[in-house]
Amino acid sequence: MRFGPAVHHRPGWKGHPSNAVWFCSDHVPLTEGLIDLPVSAALERIRDTPAAREEKARRQARVAAQAKEG
């Protein structure tokens, strides 16, 4: 998924475009309406969705449980 204005590179340039972020098919819908934003702003909005906050809480609980198990 590319965010913000198009990034043009010189001929022969190799690398990862700074405005491109990979999303699996499950998470692509989260980008809807955000592609005109800069990458940092779009990712901030995505991370602030209820689903993302719930996923983060589950991940933290899983890590805490694993740490407790030793």
N, C-alpha and C positions, 0 to 999 in steps of 0.2 A: 504494500500500500504506500503510495506517495502522498506526502502532505505538503502544503504550501505551494509557492510558485515553482515552476519547472526549474531544475538545476541543469545548466548546460556546461559540459566539460569539453576540454580541448580534444581534438582528434587523437586517438591512441590512448586516452586516459583509461586507467584500470583502477578498480576499487569499488567500494560500496557507496552509492549516492547518499549524501547526508540527510536527504529528506525522505528516504525510503525505510520502511519498517516492515518486517515480516510478521504476518498474523496467520494462525491456522484458520481453517474454515469456520470453526466454532466461534472465533472471536472477530472475524471480519465485520459482522453486523455492528459491533461497538464503534466502528469508525464512521458510521453513517452520519453525514452532516458535518464532519470534522476535517475533510480533506483540504479545505482552504486555509486551515490554521497551520502555523509552524509546528514542526514535530513535537517540540517540548510542550506546547499548549495543548495539542491533541492528546498526547499521552497523559498529561495531568488530568484532563477531563475524563479520559477512559479509566484511570486509576481511581477516580472519585465517584464512580458509579456504585450503586448499592451492591450489584453483583460482584464487582471487584473487591469491595470492602469485605464482603462475606467470604470470598475466596481467600483473601489475605488472612482473615481470622482463622479459617480452617487450617491453612498452611502453618500458621504460628502455633496452633493447638497441637497439630501433628508433630511439629519439631519439639515442642515442650514435652509431649508424651514420650517421644523417642529418647530425649535427654534424660528423662526420669527413669526409663528402663535401663539406661546405662549403656 
